[in-house]
Amino acid sequence: MPETDAMRAVVYEAPGRPFILEDRPDPEPGRGEVLLKVSRCGVCGSDLHMTSGHGGMTLPGGRVLGHEYAGEVVALGKGVEHLKVGDLVTSIPLTGCGACDACAHHHPALCANMRGMVGGFAEYVRAAAAGTIRLPQTVSLADGALAEPLAVGLHGVALAKMRPGARVLVMGGGAVALAAIFWARRMGAGRIAAMSRSLRRAALALEMGADIFLESGDDEASRVAEALGGAPELVIECIGVTGALEKCVQLAGRYGTVVSLGFCTAPDPVNPAVATLKEVRLIFSMHFTLPEFQFTVDTLEAGHLQPRAMISDTIALADLPGAIERLRGPNNDTKVQVAPWA
């Protein structure tokens, strides 16, 4: 347990305002929960977009964010039996009721009574024991904090039911796009093209499994078809801006599939006629399941460690407010992780 009754945390006060570092009461684990000493927590694009004050979805202020975390179990709530103090773990940052259809399918993100277990931008965080898994010795705590964004990509690729050897286009160059490339390669894709408006993550996309990186612009459809040997059978949208879905539908081939991973929070119109004339399937992906989360950690344990290259910086908790403001603008970072005890 913490030796004091207060911890340092970075707090999101209000939309559009800088985050601040302050002292907060130490959390205590409730029934079915564990308390983690946070070792690493990644900064997600949603932490930036949903606190900016722009777009269609804004988080209420006065809270500690951070949902890509890994750490050490330091206290157990009542009823927790499969974990012990001292375990190094990562955790799904939400929990469900445990009794509905979504929970029966190990998909708590779709539970009508889902509760977020965020708070990783702090020295300690409460986590749901049911969604917490031990990290093998070969998987570092930094790797463990990558499991959440990696599992998001896994769920999207799995939903597509991609055929072996499929032609795949991934739109975007951020962490979720890189995760989608990683899983598409491991799940049997043929040629994979990545496309983004900037070339700054081209080398990372190739390292994660893409065959070619294209800069968006003129003649996209013809350039993509040339790179893949035909129109893409699967287009994975990881941009999250208005107009992205329509572009993906236009680029997909006949009988193609478009998976939305970008989480655009504003209305994004699609012309149904364009999709209908090609019988394009449009799929929306929500988070991931517990088995997919476990599979992600197992894959890292097996030595598929390319995702480590996504970590572009590791910073102290006190540096996080400034880093968040920097990340809101043009930058060369891919995944910044916070080390609260650095």
Secondary structure, DSSP 8 states (H G I E B T S, - for coil): --SSSEEEEEEE-STTS--EEEEEE-----TTEEEEEEEEEE--HHHHHTTSS-SS----SSEE---EEEEEEEEE-TT--S--TT-EEEE-SEE--SSSHHHHTT-GGG-TT-EE----SBSEEEEEGGGEEE--TTS-HHHHHHHHHHHHHHHHHHHHT--TT--EEEE--SHHHHHHHHHHHHTT-SSEEEEES-STTHHHHHHHT-SEEEE-STTHHHHHHHHHTSS-SEEEE---STTHHHHHHHHS-TT-EEEE-S---S-----HHHHHTTT-EEEE--S--HHHHHHHHHHHHTT--GGGGGEEEEEEGGGHHHHHHHHTSS---SEEEEETT-
